[in-house]
Amino acid sequence: MPAEANAPHLLIVDDDERIRGLLQKFLVRNGFLVTTARDAAHARKLLAGLEFNLIVLDVMMPGEDGLSLTHDLRRKMRTPILLLTARGETRERIEGLEAGADDYLPKPFEPKELLLRINAILRRMPSEVATGPKYLTLGPLRYDQDRGELWQGESPVRLTATEGVLMRIFAARAGEVVTRTDLVDELGRDRTAPSDETTGDRAIDVQITRLRRKIEPDPREPRYLQTVRGLGYMLAPD
């Protein structure tokens, strides 16, 4: 069965080219969209630009191993992770689960069992997680709407409390004009935004200028956080 456009998107990470190819063909036949990565570094590049419903990750890889990658990814995203390993001892399974994996499948395994485990993980994921992280792309930056975090590649972009609230407001209404009045009201209701920084139209303009310095290639010619004359501002992600 060929994968449909809205099929779950899986990332297969394994240094064995043969295994990657076999798993990709098998899972595509069973209705999934599948992307493969040859190692942790390759996986990070793909994860920086694409959304996945689940990651199937080999533990024993040259360079950074699957446990280390799992531990790091879990700090940044909630995408389910299924670990594959040639070592099936209890201690190894515990290490994988402690690192943040959702399930663990020892090699060798039957492809049918992998399919059943993938479907079981996806069924028990909350709907907002099963559809992948909610990211907005702003050129080289990505904004994680669930966590309220801004990233450039693997590096977080630090936002002040007020900038963080502004990004949440604009992200929730991406493509829509947000008036200064709405911004003042929203910031006034948010207890994490210091009130002395956000009072009045002038203060809003100052905060917008500061935020643009962090998200715009050229803050003087804003591409993503646009001014809509006479109305307010609009976030226009890629």
Contacts in CASP RR format, 6 or more apart in sequence:
PFRMAT RR
TARGET T0000
AUTHOR 0000-0000-0000
METHOD contacts of the structure
MODEL  1
MPAEANAPHLLIVDDDERIRGLLQKFLVRNGFLVTTARDAAHARKLLAGL
EFNLIVLDVMMPGEDGLSLTHDLRRKMRTPILLLTARGETRERIEGLEAG
ADDYLPKPFEPKELLLRINAILRRMPSEVATGPKYLTLGPLRYDQDRGEL
WQGESPVRLTATEGVLMRIFAARAGEVVTRTDLVDELGRDRTAPSDETTG
DRAIDVQITRLRRKIEPDPREPRYLQTVRGLGYMLAPD
1 29 0 8 1.000
1 30 0 8 1.000
1 31 0 8 1.000
2 28 0 8 1.000
2 29 0 8 1.000
2 31 0 8 1.000
3 28 0 8 1.000
3 31 0 8 1.000
3 32 0 8 1.000
3 33 0 8 1.000
3 34 0 8 1.000
4 31 0 8 1.000
7 31 0 8 1.000
7 32 0 8 1.000
7 33 0 8 1.000
8 32 0 8 1.000
8 33 0 8 1.000
8 53 0 8 1.000
8 54 0 8 1.000
8 122 0 8 1.000
8 130 0 8 1.000
9 32 0 8 1.000
9 33 0 8 1.000
9 34 0 8 1.000
9 35 0 8 1.000
9 50 0 8 1.000
9 51 0 8 1.000
9 52 0 8 1.000
9 53 0 8 1.000
10 27 0 8 1.000
10 32 0 8 1.000
10 33 0 8 1.000
10 34 0 8 1.000
10 35 0 8 1.000
10 52 0 8 1.000
10 53 0 8 1.000
10 54 0 8 1.000
10 55 0 8 1.000
10 56 0 8 1.000
10 118 0 8 1.000
11 34 0 8 1.000
11 35 0 8 1.000
11 36 0 8 1.000
11 37 0 8 1.000
11 43 0 8 1.000
11 46 0 8 1.000
11 47 0 8 1.000
11 50 0 8 1.000
11 52 0 8 1.000
11 54 0 8 1.000
11 55 0 8 1.000
11 56 0 8 1.000
12 20 0 8 1.000
12 23 0 8 1.000
12 24 0 8 1.000
12 27 0 8 1.000
12 34 0 8 1.000
12 35 0 8 1.000
12 36 0 8 1.000
12 37 0 8 1.000
12 56 0 8 1.000
13 36 0 8 1.000
13 37 0 8 1.000
13 38 0 8 1.000
13 39 0 8 1.000
13 40 0 8 1.000
13 42 0 8 1.000
13 43 0 8 1.000
13 55 0 8 1.000
13 56 0 8 1.000
13 57 0 8 1.000
13 58 0 8 1.000
13 61 0 8 1.000
13 66 0 8 1.000
13 69 0 8 1.000
14 20 0 8 1.000
14 23 0 8 1.000
14 36 0 8 1.000
14 38 0 8 1.000
14 56 0 8 1.000
14 57 0 8 1.000
14 58 0 8 1.000
14 61 0 8 1.000
14 84 0 8 1.000
15 38 0 8 1.000
15 39 0 8 1.000
15 58 0 8 1.000
15 61 0 8 1.000
15 62 0 8 1.000
16 58 0 8 1.000
17 38 0 8 1.000
19 58 0 8 1.000
20 36 0 8 1.000
20 38 0 8 1.000
21 36 0 8 1.000
22 111 0 8 1.000
23 34 0 8 1.000
23 36 0 8 1.000
23 56 0 8 1.000
23 111 0 8 1.000
23 114 0 8 1.000
24 34 0 8 1.000
24 36 0 8 1.000
26 111 0 8 1.000
26 115 0 8 1.000
27 34 0 8 1.000
27 115 0 8 1.000
27 118 0 8 1.000
28 34 0 8 1.000
30 115 0 8 1.000
32 118 0 8 1.000
35 46 0 8 1.000
35 50 0 8 1.000
35 52 0 8 1.000
37 43 0 8 1.000
37 45 0 8 1.000
37 46 0 8 1.000
39 61 0 8 1.000
39 62 0 8 1.000
39 63 0 8 1.000
39 64 0 8 1.000
40 61 0 8 1.000
40 63 0 8 1.000
40 64 0 8 1.000
40 65 0 8 1.000
40 66 0 8 1.000
40 68 0 8 1.000
40 69 0 8 1.000
41 64 0 8 1.000
43 55 0 8 1.000
43 57 0 8 1.000
43 69 0 8 1.000
44 69 0 8 1.000
44 154 0 8 1.000
47 73 0 8 1.000
47 77 0 8 1.000
48 142 0 8 1.000
48 151 0 8 1.000
48 153 0 8 1.000
48 154 0 8 1.000
49 135 0 8 1.000
49 137 0 8 1.000
49 142 0 8 1.000
51 132 0 8 1.000
51 133 0 8 1.000
51 135 0 8 1.000
52 79 0 8 1.000
52 132 0 8 1.000
53 79 0 8 1.000
53 80 0 8 1.000
53 122 0 8 1.000
53 125 0 8 1.000
53 130 0 8 1.000
53 131 0 8 1.000
53 132 0 8 1.000
54 79 0 8 1.000
54 80 0 8 1.000
54 81 0 8 1.000
54 82 0 8 1.000
54 118 0 8 1.000
54 121 0 8 1.000
54 122 0 8 1.000
55 73 0 8 1.000
55 79 0 8 1.000
55 80 0 8 1.000
55 81 0 8 1.000
55 82 0 8 1.000
56 82 0 8 1.000
56 84 0 8 1.000
56 114 0 8 1.000
56 118 0 8 1.000
57 66 0 8 1.000
57 69 0 8 1.000
57 70 0 8 1.000
57 81 0 8 1.000
57 82 0 8 1.000
57 83 0 8 1.000
57 84 0 8 1.000
57 101 0 8 1.000
58 66 0 8 1.000
58 83 0 8 1.000
58 84 0 8 1.000
58 85 0 8 1.000
59 65 0 8 1.000
59 66 0 8 1.000
59 67 0 8 1.000
59 83 0 8 1.000
59 84 0 8 1.000
59 85 0 8 1.000
59 87 0 8 1.000
59 92 0 8 1.000
59 96 0 8 1.000
60 66 0 8 1.000
60 85 0 8 1.000
60 86 0 8 1.000
60 87 0 8 1.000
66 83 0 8 1.000
67 83 0 8 1.000
67 95 0 8 1.000
67 96 0 8 1.000
67 99 0 8 1.000
68 99 0 8 1.000
70 81 0 8 1.000
70 83 0 8 1.000
70 96 0 8 1.000
70 99 0 8 1.000
70 100 0 8 1.000
70 101 0 8 1.000
71 99 0 8 1.000
71 100 0 8 1.000
73 79 0 8 1.000
73 81 0 8 1.000
74 81 0 8 1.000
74 99 0 8 1.000
74 100 0 8 1.000
76 144 0 8 1.000
76 147 0 8 1.000
76 149 0 8 1.000
76 151 0 8 1.000
77 133 0 8 1.000
77 144 0 8 1.000
78 129 0 8 1.000
78 133 0 8 1.000
78 146 0 8 1.000
79 129 0 8 1.000
79 132 0 8 1.000
79 133 0 8 1.000
80 102 0 8 1.000
80 103 0 8 1.000
80 121 0 8 1.000
80 122 0 8 1.000
80 125 0 8 1.000
80 129 0 8 1.000
81 100 0 8 1.000
81 101 0 8 1.000
81 102 0 8 1.000
82 101 0 8 1.000
82 102 0 8 1.000
82 103 0 8 1.000
82 104 0 8 1.000
82 105 0 8 1.000
82 114 0 8 1.000
82 117 0 8 1.000
82 118 0 8 1.000
82 121 0 8 1.000
83 96 0 8 1.000
83 101 0 8 1.000
83 103 0 8 1.000
83 104 0 8 1.000
83 105 0 8 1.000
84 105 0 8 1.000
84 106 0 8 1.000
84 107 0 8 1.000
84 109 0 8 1.000
85 92 0 8 1.000
85 104 0 8 1.000
85 105 0 8 1.000
85 106 0 8 1.000
85 107 0 8 1.000
86 106 0 8 1.000
86 107 0 8 1.000
87 106 0 8 1.000
88 104 0 8 1.000
88 106 0 8 1.000
92 104 0 8 1.000
93 104 0 8 1.000
96 104 0 8 1.000
97 104 0 8 1.000
102 121 0 8 1.000
103 117 0 8 1.000
103 120 0 8 1.000
103 121 0 8 1.000
105 113 0 8 1.000
105 114 0 8 1.000
105 117 0 8 1.000
122 130 0 8 1.000
128 134 0 8 1.000
128 146 0 8 1.000
133 144 0 8 1.000
133 146 0 8 1.000
134 144 0 8 1.000
134 145 0 8 1.000
134 146 0 8 1.000
135 142 0 8 1.000
135 143 0 8 1.000
135 144 0 8 1.000
135 145 0 8 1.000
136 142 0 8 1.000
136 143 0 8 1.000
136 145 0 8 1.000
136 171 0 8 1.000
136 174 0 8 1.000
136 235 0 8 1.000
136 237 0 8 1.000
137 143 0 8 1.000
137 237 0 8 1.000
137 238 0 8 1.000
138 215 0 8 1.000
138 224 0 8 1.000
138 237 0 8 1.000
138 238 0 8 1.000
139 217 0 8 1.000
139 224 0 8 1.000
139 238 0 8 1.000
140 152 0 8 1.000
140 153 0 8 1.000
141 150 0 8 1.000
141 151 0 8 1.000
141 152 0 8 1.000
141 157 0 8 1.000
141 215 0 8 1.000
142 150 0 8 1.000
142 151 0 8 1.000
142 153 0 8 1.000
143 149 0 8 1.000
143 150 0 8 1.000
143 151 0 8 1.000
143 167 0 8 1.000
143 171 0 8 1.000
143 237 0 8 1.000
144 150 0 8 1.000
144 151 0 8 1.000
145 168 0 8 1.000
145 171 0 8 1.000
145 172 0 8 1.000
148 164 0 8 1.000
148 167 0 8 1.000
148 168 0 8 1.000
148 171 0 8 1.000
149 156 0 8 1.000
150 156 0 8 1.000
150 157 0 8 1.000
150 159 0 8 1.000
150 167 0 8 1.000
150 214 0 8 1.000
150 215 0 8 1.000
151 157 0 8 1.000
157 214 0 8 1.000
157 215 0 8 1.000
159 167 0 8 1.000
159 211 0 8 1.000
159 214 0 8 1.000
160 210 0 8 1.000
161 192 0 8 1.000
161 193 0 8 1.000
161 194 0 8 1.000
162 187 0 8 1.000
162 193 0 8 1.000
162 194 0 8 1.000
162 197 0 8 1.000
162 198 0 8 1.000
162 207 0 8 1.000
163 207 0 8 1.000
163 210 0 8 1.000
163 211 0 8 1.000
163 214 0 8 1.000
165 186 0 8 1.000
165 187 0 8 1.000
165 190 0 8 1.000
165 192 0 8 1.000
165 193 0 8 1.000
166 183 0 8 1.000
166 187 0 8 1.000
166 207 0 8 1.000
166 208 0 8 1.000
166 211 0 8 1.000
167 211 0 8 1.000
169 178 0 8 1.000
169 182 0 8 1.000
169 183 0 8 1.000
169 186 0 8 1.000
169 187 0 8 1.000
170 178 0 8 1.000
170 225 0 8 1.000
170 233 0 8 1.000
170 234 0 8 1.000
170 235 0 8 1.000
171 235 0 8 1.000
173 235 0 8 1.000
174 235 0 8 1.000
174 236 0 8 1.000
174 237 0 8 1.000
175 234 0 8 1.000
175 235 0 8 1.000
175 236 0 8 1.000
175 237 0 8 1.000
176 234 0 8 1.000
177 228 0 8 1.000
177 231 0 8 1.000
177 232 0 8 1.000
177 233 0 8 1.000
177 234 0 8 1.000
178 232 0 8 1.000
178 233 0 8 1.000
178 234 0 8 1.000
178 235 0 8 1.000
179 231 0 8 1.000
179 232 0 8 1.000
180 200 0 8 1.000
180 201 0 8 1.000
180 204 0 8 1.000
180 232 0 8 1.000
180 233 0 8 1.000
183 204 0 8 1.000
183 233 0 8 1.000
184 198 0 8 1.000
184 199 0 8 1.000
184 200 0 8 1.000
184 201 0 8 1.000
184 204 0 8 1.000
187 193 0 8 1.000
187 195 0 8 1.000
187 198 0 8 1.000
187 204 0 8 1.000
188 195 0 8 1.000
188 198 0 8 1.000
197 203 0 8 1.000
197 207 0 8 1.000
198 204 0 8 1.000
198 207 0 8 1.000
208 225 0 8 1.000
208 233 0 8 1.000
209 219 0 8 1.000
211 225 0 8 1.000
212 219 0 8 1.000
212 222 0 8 1.000
212 225 0 8 1.000
213 219 0 8 1.000
215 224 0 8 1.000
215 225 0 8 1.000
216 222 0 8 1.000
216 223 0 8 1.000
216 224 0 8 1.000
216 225 0 8 1.000
217 223 0 8 1.000
223 236 0 8 1.000
224 235 0 8 1.000
224 236 0 8 1.000
224 237 0 8 1.000
225 233 0 8 1.000
225 234 0 8 1.000
225 235 0 8 1.000
225 236 0 8 1.000
226 233 0 8 1.000
226 234 0 8 1.000
226 235 0 8 1.000
226 236 0 8 1.000
227 233 0 8 1.000
228 234 0 8 1.000
END
